[in-house]
Amino acid sequence: MEWTLAILFGAAILLLILSFIKSKQSSSKIEQQMDQLSFSLMDEVYELQQKIRNVEIDAEITAQEAGILAGSSKRRILLRDALDLHKRGYSFESIAAKNQLTKNEIEHLLAPYIKTKEERSKVANDI
């Protein structure tokens, strides 16, 4: 009985040591997978940053070729914000309130960029 108990106790210690070794190996595999995932995400972020830079440069070149003044950056930012809010479904009144302008100024600012429903259906029917 004593020998059986000693053998079982020894086996338990051996299994405990093996479980620690196994868990250490699996945790190192998980760490490697996490490292690989973080590296791939960093690569994707870098590629996206490069694409954004290219788009910004292309937009600057296009603006320069079209003769648009680069000095009107405040108006450009206002237009960008107003278009973004309009595309997200905000009303002209709420856009005007946010930018501290009148409704008519916002409508005039966005008029060249907003197509009416009639224009959309006309283009769709012409095709």
Phi, psi and chi 1 to 4 in degrees:
 res  aa     phi    psi   chi1   chi2   chi3   chi4
   1 MET       -  -41.1 -177.9   74.0  170.5      -
   2 GLU   -65.7  -40.8  -66.6  171.8    2.1      -
   3 TRP   -65.1  -40.8  -73.3  101.6      -      -
   4 THR   -63.3  -42.8  -52.0      -      -      -
   5 LEU   -64.5  -40.3 -162.9   55.6      -      -
   6 ALA   -66.9  -40.5      -      -      -      -
   7 ILE   -65.7  -44.2  -68.1  172.4      -      -
   8 LEU   -63.5  -40.2  -73.6  175.1      -      -
   9 PHE   -64.9  -42.4 -173.8   68.3      -      -
  10 GLY   -63.3  -42.4      -      -      -      -
  11 ALA   -64.0  -38.6      -      -      -      -
  12 ALA   -63.9  -42.2      -      -      -      -
  13 ILE   -65.2  -43.0  -68.7  173.5      -      -
  14 LEU   -62.1  -43.6 -179.1   65.6      -      -
  15 LEU   -66.2  -36.0  -70.7  174.3      -      -
  16 LEU   -63.8  -43.5 -178.1   64.6      -      -
  17 ILE   -63.9  -43.3  -67.6  170.2      -      -
  18 LEU   -62.9  -38.3  -73.1  174.5      -      -
  19 SER   -67.0  -36.9   70.3      -      -      -
  20 PHE   -64.2  -42.6  -80.9  128.5      -      -
  21 ILE   -63.8  -44.1  -67.6  171.1      -      -
  22 LYS   -64.4  -42.7 -151.6   57.6  151.1  153.6
  23 SER   -67.5  -34.5   67.2      -      -      -
  24 LYS   -65.5  -40.0 -169.3  172.0 -174.2  174.9
  25 GLN   -66.1  -43.0  -71.2  174.5   -9.8      -
  26 SER   -68.9  -35.1   66.3      -      -      -
  27 SER   -69.1  -33.7   67.5      -      -      -
  28 SER   -69.7  -33.9   67.1      -      -      -
  29 LYS   -65.8  -41.1  -73.4 -179.1 -176.0  177.8
  30 ILE   -64.8  -41.0  -69.2  173.2      -      -
  31 GLU   -62.3  -40.6  -73.0  176.2    7.6      -
  32 GLN   -63.9  -41.3  -72.0  173.9   -9.6      -
  33 GLN   -65.0  -40.8  -70.2  173.8  -11.9      -
  34 MET   -64.8  -41.2  -68.3  -63.8  -70.6      -
  35 ASP   -62.1  -43.9  -72.5  -18.4      -      -
  36 GLN   -63.6  -41.0 -173.3  176.6   15.8      -
  37 LEU   -64.4  -42.9  178.7   65.3      -      -
  38 SER   -66.4  -37.9   67.5      -      -      -
  39 PHE   -65.1  -41.3  -72.0  139.2      -      -
  40 SER   -67.1  -37.2   66.2      -      -      -
  41 LEU   -66.8  -39.5  -75.2  174.7      -      -
  42 MET   -63.0  -39.3  -74.3 -176.9   -7.0      -
  43 ASP   -63.3  -43.3  -73.4  -18.2      -      -
  44 GLU   -64.2  -41.9  -71.3  178.6   18.6      -
  45 VAL   -62.8  -41.7  166.7      -      -      -
  46 TYR   -62.2  -43.9  178.3   75.1      -      -
  47 GLU   -62.8  -40.7  -72.2  176.1   17.3      -
  48 LEU   -64.8  -40.1  -73.5  172.4      -      -
  49 GLN   -62.5  -40.3  -72.6  174.5  -21.1      -
  50 GLN   -63.4  -42.9  -71.1  -63.3   99.6      -
  51 LYS   -65.0  -39.2  -72.2  179.9 -178.3  179.3
  52 ILE   -64.2  -42.7  -71.3  171.4      -      -
  53 ARG   -60.5  -43.0  -78.0 -170.8 -160.2  109.8
  54 ASN   -62.8  -41.8  -71.0  -19.4      -      -
  55 VAL   -64.9  -41.3  167.3      -      -      -
  56 GLU   -63.2  -41.8  -72.1  173.7  -13.1      -
  57 ILE   -66.5  -42.4  -68.8  169.7      -      -
  58 ASP   -61.5  -39.9  -71.8  -16.2      -      -
  59 ALA   -65.8  -38.9      -      -      -      -
  60 GLU   -65.9  -41.9 -173.0  175.1  -28.3      -
  61 ILE   -63.6  -44.6  -68.8  169.9      -      -
  62 THR   -62.5  -42.6  -56.2      -      -      -
  63 ALA   -64.0  -40.1      -      -      -      -
  64 GLN   -66.3  -42.6 -167.3   70.4   12.3      -
  65 GLU   -68.3  -32.7  -72.4  175.6   -7.8      -
  66 ALA   -79.5  -11.7      -      -      -      -
  67 GLY    85.6   16.7      -      -      -      -
  68 ILE   -77.2  135.2  -60.6  172.4      -      -
  69 LEU   -72.4  133.6  -63.7  176.2      -      -
  70 ALA   -78.9  -13.9      -      -      -      -
  71 GLY   -72.8  -13.7      -      -      -      -
  72 SER   -91.6   50.4   61.7      -      -      -
  73 SER   -70.5  -32.8   63.8      -      -      -
  74 LYS   -64.0  -43.3  -72.2 -177.8 -178.5  180.0
  75 ARG   -65.3  -38.4 -175.3  174.8 -172.8  -80.0
  76 ARG   -64.3  -42.7 -174.7 -179.4 -151.7   99.7
  77 ILE   -65.5  -42.3  -68.4  170.0      -      -
  78 LEU   -61.2  -44.4  173.0   66.9      -      -
  79 LEU   -63.7  -43.0 -180.0   60.1      -      -
  80 ARG   -61.1  -45.7 -175.3 -176.8  -56.4  142.1
  81 ASP   -64.5  -43.5  -69.3  -18.9      -      -
  82 ALA   -64.7  -43.3      -      -      -      -
  83 LEU   -63.6  -40.7  -87.7  171.4      -      -
  84 ASP   -61.7  -46.5 -179.7   46.4      -      -
  85 LEU   -64.4  -40.4  -68.9  171.9      -      -
  86 HIS   -64.3  -42.1  179.9   71.0      -      -
  87 LYS   -67.8  -24.2  -72.9 -174.6  178.7 -169.1
  88 ARG   -86.0    1.2  -72.0 -166.2  -80.9  159.1
  89 GLY    98.7   10.5      -      -      -      -
  90 TYR   -74.5  148.8  -74.7   79.7      -      -
  91 SER   -79.6  164.6   66.1      -      -      -
  92 PHE   -62.6  -35.6  -71.2  119.4      -      -
  93 GLU   -63.7  -44.8  -68.0   86.0    8.4      -
  94 SER   -69.7  -35.3   60.4      -      -      -
  95 ILE   -65.5  -42.6  -63.7  170.4      -      -
  96 ALA   -63.9  -41.0      -      -      -      -
  97 ALA   -64.7  -40.6      -      -      -      -
  98 LYS   -65.7  -38.8 -176.9 -177.6 -178.3  -57.5
  99 ASN   -95.9    4.4  -68.2  -52.9      -      -
 100 GLN    57.9   46.9  -60.2  174.2  -13.0      -
 101 LEU  -127.1  174.0  -62.0  170.5      -      -
 102 THR   -87.5  163.1   65.6      -      -      -
 103 LYS   -61.7  -40.6  179.1 -175.4  171.8 -169.7
 104 ASN   -64.0  -38.2  -70.2  -24.0      -      -
 105 GLU   -64.2  -40.1  -71.3  173.1  -30.3      -
 106 ILE   -67.2  -43.8  -66.6  -65.5      -      -
 107 GLU   -61.2  -41.8  -73.1  176.4   -8.8      -
 108 HIS   -66.5  -38.8 -179.5   57.7      -      -
 109 LEU   -66.0  -40.7 -177.8   69.5      -      -
 110 LEU   -90.8  -10.6  -64.0  178.0      -      -
 111 ALA   -52.5  -44.3      -      -      -      -
 112 PRO   -68.7  -16.4  -15.4   24.4      -      -
 113 TYR  -104.1   -5.8  -58.3   95.9      -      -
 114 ILE  -111.4  124.7  -60.5  172.4      -      -
 115 LYS   -94.8  138.5  -65.5 -179.3 -178.9  177.8
 116 THR   -78.2  166.9   63.1      -      -      -
 117 LYS   -64.6  -33.2  -69.0 -179.2 -178.0  179.2
 118 GLU   -65.0  -41.3  -63.2  164.8    2.0      -
 119 GLU   -65.3  -38.9  -70.5  176.2   -0.2      -
 120 ARG   -65.8  -46.7  -69.1  179.4 -173.3  166.1
 121 SER   -68.8  -33.0   62.8      -      -      -
 122 LYS   -65.2  -43.2 -173.8  177.3 -179.4 -177.7
 123 VAL   -66.1  -41.2  171.8      -      -      -
 124 ALA   -65.7  -36.7      -      -      -      -
 125 ASN   -78.7  -24.4  -68.7  -28.0      -      -
 126 ASP   -73.0  -23.6  -72.5  -15.6      -      -
 127 ILE   -73.9      -  -64.9  175.7      -      -
